[in-house]
Structure formats: structure tokens, C-alpha cells
């Protein structure tokens, strides 16, 4: 297909650049805390949660209005990336550690609702039936690398927080500019006449409903694992050594554990296009669920064993992510693909707000083993949903 891989490369690069503003607050948080002095450590958690909450609100509004399908998705992507870059850069002139910075991060998350799912729609427009999983897997791999980047920054000793925010906003603007080089793929279809209830089609269609239920099981675990595996590793290393572990060691290991998922996303896409999405998603959730259950017994063992377990977990926990989106894209009405993907991601990220904040309560009451065992519930139910989809 002429221009297919060139367009997909540009879309992927644009999405990686634009999504850098999602994680810039996480990387900048420690520097802001050090400079402000009087604010509590909960401020950094608010910077992260505000983006997640803004993304959920933005995706709900986008889906209700069917924005990715009613308008040229390239323009939606570019406008959203510019808005997000501006909101992210606004923090540079706001009082350090103030509530206005949290509001700016919320607006950043709202803008990202026009980037991540819309990027998947653009990519899906170029996908064939034989490579949908790989195409979406490439985009999710970019998201994974972005998620891991703050831990690499912390492992290297951190970077001045203003530079982190400014460079992320600049990258998002570059991502917006790249949309001028993108053409719509042959699978792109014009939206049907606007209906306010179009977003509900995700639930009415049995195939997209079951794929979304599988996705929710996956998301129950994913972001809670990503958010807390760093503290788990640091505590486990310290328990084995009988004293505090090196912060750089734990951060670098956490970066590796999350970043390796990018390889898992691409590899799973290649395999799923050949043997089927149900087999790949069920296998990935079975492995990640087993890792949830093994994390508790592994706590305090030699760091090499704990790291190996978490690396396997890092691959499995996100390997299936793109395949849920690919399933929805394949089973949606062509003119509503963007809306369906937006609703799916909105529901999934809303669920992450629950598990991310549930984890510290579970750790305090049941320890790491009990907390991670609760996360295994999601993959187990996700397997049930996907096996029903197969039937």
C-alpha cells in the first residue's frame, strides 16, 4: 500500500512526541517539591491523578460529541496537542506547588483525550486485517516508553524541572506539526449522521462489549502495577539487604520493567495477527495474573530474582493492551471507530483511578502480597470475557 508505513511512522512519532506532556509532571514533581519546600508529597500524586482525571473527562466529552469521527482526526489531534502543550507550559509561570498547577495538569489530561485515541484511529485507517494488531501495538509501545521515562530521569539524578516541562511542551508542538504530513488511510470512513447516543454502540455490540470488558480487566491491573512497582522494588531490595536500597538502583530497575513492555506490545501485535487476539490476550493476562500472585512470595528475595519476575510481569502486563483496541477497531462500524476507541479508553482510565488509590490502603492492611493478589482479579475476569468473545 503506497505510503502506508511512512504515514504510520509519522503518526507513531507524532503520538510519542505529543504524549510526552502526559508524563512530564511526574518527572518534574520531585524538583517542584524541592523548590517549594512547604508542600507535601501528596502534591506529586495530585499532578499524576489530575492528568488521569482530565483524560477521562476529555474522552467522555469527545465520545459524546463523536469528535474524532465528525471532524478530520488530523486536525483534532493537532489542536489537542497544541492545547496540551500550552496548559503544560503554563505551569512554568504559575506559583510553584500551587493549586493552579494541578488545574493546568487536568487541562493537559483533557487535551490528551484528542491525542491518544485519535492517534489509534489514524493508525487503524492504514491497517489491514492482517496487521491491525501490529499497527496499534506500535502506538501502545510509544505510550509505554513515555510511561517509563520519568523513572529513567530519576535514576540519572533528575533534570531541572522547568527544562522537563518546557521540552515536553516543545515536543507536543512538534507532534502537532507532524500531522500536516499525515494522509488518511483507505480504511478511514466518514462518520454517519451525528447521534448523541452513538457512544453507547460500544455496549450494544456484543463483540465490542466483550473486548471492552477484557480491556477493563487488563486496566484494573496495569496502571496500579506501573504506579507501585517502583516502591515494591525499593522495599524488596531494602528487605534483602537489611537496610535502605539505592534509590537509583530501584528507579533504573523500574524503568526497565516498564519500558520492556514496549517490546511486548509490538511482539504481541505480530503474534496476534497470526494466531488471533483472544489467544494472545488470554495468555498475557494469565501470565500477568500469575505474576501478581507471585510478587508477594518473591518480596525480599535476592534482587536478581525479584527483577526477573518483574521483567516478565512488565512484558505481560501491557502486551495485550493494543489487542483490545485492535479488537474494538475491527468490530466497530467504520465511521464510528474513533468514538468507540475513545469510549473504551475513557472507561479503562477511569478504572485506573480506583486501583491506583486503592493500592496504598491494601499494602498497609494486607502487605505487598495481599495488595498485588487483589490486582489479579482483573486479569482473571478479563480472561473470562475474552474467552466468551472467542465463542
N, C-alpha and C positions, 0 to 999 in steps of 0.2 A: 504494500500500500504506500504510494508516494508520500513522503513527508511524515509518515506515521511516527517513527522513532525520534525524528528531530523534534516534532511537536511534543511528544511525551517527555523528552529530555528537558525541554524548556518549561513545560508545566511542572515537572518534578522540581527543577531548580527554583522556579518562582515560589513554589509552595514551601520549600525548605527555607528560603530567604524570608518569606513573609511570616512563617511560623516562629522565627527566632524571637519575635516580641512576646510570644506566649511564655517563654521560659526566662526571659531577661530579668524579670522581677525576682525570681528565685536566686539567680546568680548575684544580683545587686543587693539583695536583702541584707546579708551579713555586713557589707560596707555601710549601708544606711544605718543599721543598728549601732555600729561602732561610732559613727559620726554623731548620731542623735543622742546617744548615751542614756537618756531617761526613759526611752520607750522599752516595753517588754519584748521578750522573744516571740510573743504571740503575734506581733506585727508582721513578721515574715510569713506566718501561716495565713494571715489575712490577705497578704499580697498574692499568695497562690490561690486561695479559695475564691477571692474576688474575680479572678480570671475565669475560673471554672463556672462560677455562678453567672457571670456575664455571658459566657459562651452558651450556657443553657437557655438563658432568656433570649439571646440573639437567635439561636436556632429555632426556638419556638415561634418567634415573630416571623422569621424568614420562611418557615414551613407554612404557617397560617396564611401568609400572603403569596406563597409559591414563587418567591423572588428568583430562585435560581433557574426556574423554568419559564417564567414570564418575560424575563429580560436576558439580554446577552450575558452569559455567565462570565465572559472575559471582563466585561465592564463591572459586573457585581464584584468579582474578585479584586480588580484593581482599586475600585472605590473603597472596598472594605480594608484592603491593605494600607491605603493612604490614611484612612480614619484611624486604624490601629496604630500606625506609626506616629501620628500626631498625638494621640492620647498617651502613648508610651513616652514620647519625648517631653510631654507636658510636666512629667514628674521632675524633670531637671530644674524647673523654675518654681516648683511648689515647695512649701516648708518640709524639710526632711522629717520623715516619720509621722506626718500629719494624716488626718482622715482623707483629705483631698487626694492623696496619693493612692489610697485604696479605691476611691471612686474612679480615678483615672485607669486603674488596672481593671476595674469592672467594665469600663467602656472599651478597653482593649480586648477583653474577652468577648464582648458583644460584637465587635468588628470581626473577630476571628471566625464568627459563625458564617461570614461570607467568604472565608478563605478555605478552610479545611474541607467541608463537604462539597463546596463548589469546585475545588480542585479535583476531587474524586469524580464529579460529574464530567468535567472537561476530559479527564483521562479515560473515563468509561466510553466517551464518544468516539475514541480511537481504538477501543478494544474489540477484538474478535471473540467469538465464542470459545476459541481455543487458547486465549491468553488473558482473559479478564482477570484471573487471579494474580498473575504476574504484574499486570499493569497497576492494579490497586495496591499490590504488595510493595511496589516501588515507592508509592506515595506514603504508605504507612511506615516504611523504613525510614523515610525522611523525618517523620514525626518522632520516631524512636530515637534517632540521633539527636534531635533537638531536646528531647526529654533528658538525655544523658549528659548533655553539655554542661549544665551547672555543676555537676559533680566533678567534671574534669577541671573546671575553673577553680573549684575549691581545693582539689588535690594539688594543683600547681601553686597554691598560695593566694589565690584570688587576684582580681583585677580591679582597678579603681571603678567604683560603681557607676559613676557618671559616664565613663567610657563604655561600659557594658550597655547601658540604656541607649546612648547615642548611636553606637554601632548597630544595635539591633533595629532601631528605627530606620537607619540608613539602609539596612539590608531589606527591610519591608518595602521601602520605597523602590528599591531596585527590583524586587519581586513584582510590584505593581507595573513597573515599566516593561518588564518582560512579557506581560500579557499582550502588548502590541505586536509581538512576534508569533502569537499562537493563532492557529486556524481551528475552526470547529471540525470535529471528526465526522465521518459518514454515519455514525450511529446517533449523532445529535438529532433530536426531533423537536419540532415546535410544540409548545405546550397547548393542550386543549383549552377551550374557553374556561376562564377563571371560575372556580367554585371554592367557597370558603372552607368546605369540608373535604377538600382534596387530600389534605394531610391524613385524614382518617383512613384512606385507602390502604395505608401500611398495615392496619389492623384487620381490615376486611378481607384482604387477600391472604389465604392460608399460607402460601409459600413465604411471603414477606413477613407475616406474623411469626412463624416458627423460626425463621432466620434471625429475627429481631430478639426473640426470647433467648435463642442461643447466644446472641451478642450481649444481652443483659447479664447472663450468667458469666460470661467472659469478663465484662466490665466490673462486675462485683469484686473480682479478684485483682484485676490489672493495676489500677491506679493506687489501690491500697498497698499492694506489694511494692510498686515503684516508690511510693512515698515513705515507706517504713523499712525497706530492706537495708538502707544505709545505717540506720540506728541499730537494727538487728545485727548487722555485721560488726559494727563497732563494739556492741555489748558482748557478742560472742568471742571476738578476738581478745577483749579485755578479760573475760572469764577464763579463757585458756591460759593467758599469761599471768593471771593473778594480779593484774594492775592495769592502768589505763593504756589503751592501744593508741598507736599513732593515728591522728586524725587524717593525715594524708593517705595512709595505707587504706583506711576504710573508705575514703572518698574515691580513691582510684579504683578499688575493687567494685564499688557501687557503679561507677561509670562503666566498667567493663561488663557488669551484669546486665545493665540496661541496654547499653549500646549493642551488645551481641544479638539482641532481639531484632536489629535491622537485618542481619543476615538470615535470621529465622523467617522474617516476613517475606523476603524475596524467595528463599528456598521453598517455603510452603506454597507460595504462589505458583512456582514452576511445577511442583508435585500435584497440587490440587487441580491444575488444568489438565492433568493426565489421568489421575485416579479418582477425582471427584472431591468436592468441597466437604461433604459430610465426613468422609473418612479422615481427611486432614484435620478438620476442626475437632472431631471427637478424639482423635489420637493426641492432639495438642492439649486439649482440656484434661484428658486423663493423666497425662504426664505432669501438667502444672498442678492439678489437684493432688497428685501423689507427693509432689514437692512441698505443697502446703502442709501435708501431714508429716513429712519427714523433717521439716525445719525445726520443730520443737526438739525431737530426739538428737538432732545434729548440733544444737546450741552448745557451745563450749568445747566442741571437738577441735582437733588441730585445724588451724586456719585454711590449710590446703584442702581438706575435705569439705569444710563449710563453703569455701569459694567454689569448688567443683559443683556442689549441689546447686548453689545459687546461679552459676553459669548455665546449667541445664535448665533451671527454672526460668532464667532470663530469656532463653530461646523459646521455650514452650509457652510462656505466659502471653506472648504477643504474636506468635507465629500464625495463629488462627484469625487475628483481628481483621486483616484485609479480606479474608474469605467470607465473613459475614456481610461485609459491604458489597463484595462481588455478587453474592447470592441475591441480595436485595436489588442490585442494579440489573441483574439478569431477569428477575421475575417481576419487575415493575413495568407499568405502562411506559413506553419510551418517552413520552412527553412529560412524565412526572418523576423521572429518575432523580433529579436534583432535590425535589421536595421529599421523596422517600428517604434518600440518604441523609437529608438534614434532620428529619424526624427521628431516624434511627440513632444518629449521633447525639441528638438532644436527650433522648431517653437514657442512653448509656452514660453520658457525662453527668446527668442529674443523679444517677445512682452512685457515681463515684463520690459525690459529696457526702453521702451517707457513710460509706465504708471508710473513707479517709479519716473522718472524725470519730468513727466507732472504734478504730484500732487502738488508740491510747487507753480507752476505757477497758477494752478486752485485755490488753497487755498488763494493765495494773491489776486486774482481777484474776486472770487465768494464765498469765505468763505468755511468752512468745509462742509456745506450742499450742496453747488454747486459742490464742488470737488468730494464728495462721490456719488452724483447723477450721475455724468459722468461715474463713475465706474459701475453703474447699467446697462449701455448699454451692457456690456459684457455678464452678465448672461441672459439678455433678448434675445440676439441673440443666445446664447448657447442653450437656451430652444427651439428656433425655429429649430435649426439644429438637436437636439436630437429627437424632435417630428417627423421630417421628416425621421430620421433613423428608428423610430418605424413603420412608414407606409411602 
